[in-house]
Amino acid sequence: MFLFGPKVDTISPEEAKQEIKKGAVMIDIRNEDAFKLGHINKAINIPIKNLPLKIGTLDKKKEYLVICYVGGSSKMAASMLKKAGFNVKNVSGGMQGWGSI
């Protein structure tokens, strides 16, 4: 199996809720329209296509959780952030999984 970047921890939506209570910041990488239709309270929207341009606006002292539609794209985005030196975790199941809890 090939690895395309640093290994990123993946957590469940339930675990993500606990991390948010402790101060983690949720990054929703879906497009703006999907974000407007519904998102996690206090999540910030940085569509994946804009992430390379916005990465410099994030604080490396914070923990970030990354979410997308079902979990695949967020894993790539989380890997990009980890490679840049951020403390980051991927949320499994994406918004689809989040909605089921």
Buried (B, 14 or more C-beta within 10 A) or exposed (E): EEEEEEEBEBBBBEBBBEBBEEEBBBBBBBBEEBBEEEBBEEBBBBBBEEBEEEBEEBEEEEBBBBBBBEBEBBBBBBBBBBEBEBEBBBBBBBBEBBEEE
